[in-house]
């Protein structure tokens, strides 16, 4: 709860102490709203001040008959106050009688509120990523995670390795659709995106997946892999590749030094996501070089090799001032205490909360049953044969507390959604599936449990549709017929 120092407002407005939902169409629902007497027809900012008692992202808006007063401690708090004001302005436009006088005192539950965009499977140009950032900012999401490398494409420029551009960034088709895809960002574009996002209080988290999910790299530099198949190409089908980075192969360490140096130059975030998921170790088991690496370092098996490899990568990243993030593989033993992991495997987050707490890991919640937005939203949607239907309501049912007391979940740093893009070839497909579910997720990441209401959320969302359409060029309505077909 924010401790209000109501130097301006309490007496002035004759505040009531009730928490009142549905008075304002702000999403995520503010942490605390106290209604005054009467209404206002003006949102003009008539005063601003620094209130150093507030947290980093917190703000207070006092709505008075003459206009609004803002309080915040940081530029982030100011930005979020402005976002809420913009949403109130949209509400006022449809409320000729005015909107209630009130004090809105708001701050997030979790500092990490993220969205992962998979530009490896389908490249998205810079303008599309900016549009995504705009939508995120409007709902106070603050981490844009770019999945830059995978079996089906490599999008990070690393000039010392030109075949990343000439080979790894190109693909003939996907699942037989005969549609070629290619693209790699320039350093200038990524720096521009960083700046654009920073102005919206969004941090970009780059992801370079290791040791698996790397067939695009293997197509260009097979010498970095255990027993590479001859003639390997950038993958044109979904699914995993069994090609793993060979940790002790000649040139591998140097390669990642170059990759991390580029990342350091482009992305100010202290984090680099290293993936680490879905890496079947058959090739490590059979590789003579890996066998001698295990022997030299007293590693009894491939799981120990994975832990050792992660620690090596962590040490290397440390030289560039960065810390790793990992997709959690439900085995806490392969991560060093203090690492930050993302739980994602379906219906396993509750256990992951428990196990990661015991193992002293930081946790970010991205349970696929609520947070994988490539999954269809309606039963009639194309699910490519396997994806579980994840309705808006199912996302809204997500409870990041898992009903646990705070001392059993104080290692949870936030909430994250993912848009894997094997079947999301364009920005239209991405936004269609991201929204409105990402708005529900934003409310679960920002708002305290006491103000969650599925009914209120639906009412607000309905009111947001026109504005979202006008501002971002996409409707929030999802029907059985309005989805763009996959190709
Ligand atoms: Zn090997």
Boltz pocket constraint, residues with backbone or C-beta under 6 A from the ligand:
constraints:
  - pocket:
      binder: B
      contacts: [[A, 225], [A, 226], [A, 227], [A, 245], [A, 246], [A, 247], [A, 283], [A, 284], [A, 287], [A, 288], [A, 289], [A, 290]]
      max_distance: 6.0
